[in-house]
C-alpha cells in the first residue's frame, strides 16, 4: 500500500513508499503516456519552424482522451483555436512527455522509497493529472457517475481501471496536501 509522507529533511517534496507492483504500474503508465502524447516529429526545411517548435500540421485531436489533454484554447473561434494550437501544441506535448519521463527516470531501479524533491513535484503532479484525465476520459468518469463506477462488480473489465484511477487520485491528492501543508 502506498504511503506518502513529507521529506525527512523538511524540504519541499515528498517521500513515497511504493510496493513493487505500484512501481511497475507507474512505469507502465508513464511509458504509455509518453507514447500517447509525444508529438510526431516531421522534418522541415524552414529553420524558424524548427527553432520555435511551430507545428504547421497540428489539428484538433479526434481522440477524446487526447482532446482532454490538448483542448482547444478558444471554443467559440475555430480559426483562433487552430492558430493557437499550431504555435503551442508541440511544446505542450513535449512538456507532458518530459513530466512522464521524469517520473519514469525516478522509478528506474527504484527502491521501495522514492524521494521527490520540490523541483520534481511539478513533473509528478503533471504526470498524475494527465494520466488520470486520460483514464477518466477513456472510462467515461464524471462527478455524477463516479460512485456508480466505484461499485462495479469485480468481474467487470473496467473495475480494475477504476481502482487504478482512484489510486492515482489518492497519490495526487496526497502530494498536493503535502505542498499545501508545507506553505
QUIURFEN-V384796 format. One record per pair of residues at least 24 apart in sequence whose C-alpha atoms are under 8 Angstrom apart, sorted by the first residue. I is the first residue (numbers start at 1). J is the second residue. D is the distance in whole Angstrom. If there is no record, write none. Layout:
# QUIURFEN-V384796
i=[I	I]
j=[J	J]
d=[D	D]
This chain:
# QUIURFEN-V384796
i=[2	4	4	4	5	6	7	7	11	11	12	12	12	12	13	13	13	13	13	13	13	13	14	14	14	14	14	15	15	15	15	16	16	16	16	16	17	17	17	18	18	18	19	20	23	23	26	27	27	27	27	29	30	30	30	30	30	31	31	31	33	33	33	33	34	34	34	34	34	36	37	37	37	37	37	38	38	38	39	39	39	53	53	53	53	54	54	54	54	55	55	55	55	55	56	57	58	58	58	58	59	59	60	64	64	65	65	65	65	65	66	68	68	68	69	69	69	96	96	96	98	99	99	99	99	100	100	103	121	125	125	125	128	128	128	129	132	132	132	135	135	136]
j=[171	171	174	175	178	178	115	116	117	118	117	118	179	182	115	116	117	118	120	121	178	179	115	116	117	175	178	113	114	115	116	112	113	114	115	116	112	113	114	112	113	114	112	112	107	110	104	103	104	107	108	131	100	101	103	104	127	100	101	104	97	100	130	131	96	97	98	100	101	66	66	93	94	96	97	93	94	97	90	93	94	87	88	90	91	86	87	88	90	86	87	88	89	90	86	86	82	85	86	89	85	86	85	137	138	133	134	135	137	138	134	133	134	137	130	133	134	126	127	130	123	123	124	126	127	124	127	127	175	172	175	176	168	169	172	172	165	168	169	161	165	165]
d=[8	7	6	7	8	6	7	8	8	8	6	5	7	7	8	5	5	5	8	6	7	7	6	5	7	7	7	6	6	5	6	8	5	5	6	8	5	4	6	5	6	8	6	7	7	8	8	8	6	7	8	7	5	7	7	6	8	7	8	7	7	7	8	7	8	5	8	6	7	8	8	5	8	7	6	6	6	6	6	6	7	7	8	6	7	6	5	7	7	5	6	8	7	6	6	7	8	6	5	7	7	8	8	7	8	7	5	8	5	6	7	7	7	7	7	7	7	7	7	8	8	4	7	6	6	8	5	8	8	6	8	8	6	8	6	7	6	7	7	8	7	7]
